[in-house]
Amino acid sequence: MEFKKLELKPQGNWFQRNIWTQHGKKTILYMVAGAVLSLVFSLITGDIEKLTFGENAYSLLIGAFFGFLITNSPCARGKC
């Protein structure tokens, strides 16, 4: 009887398995790009003196959310 040797690879920690993958890097990149573009758009269209920290933070969150949706929607994953 012959047995194959089982090769076990270390899986790393939770961050490396779930976030630091190719898809995770792409998601983070698109979220940062969306946040920056949203902030620039709000600064261009709004009155700069009247913009508050809350409005800027809201723009950043909305842009990051759209970046997240672009990479994690079913159509982006080819499941349409």
Secondary structure, DSSP 8 states (H G I E B T S, - for coil): -------------HHHHHTSSHHHHHHHHHHHHHHHHHHHHHHHHS-GGG--HHHHHHHHHHHHHHHHHHHHSTTTTT--
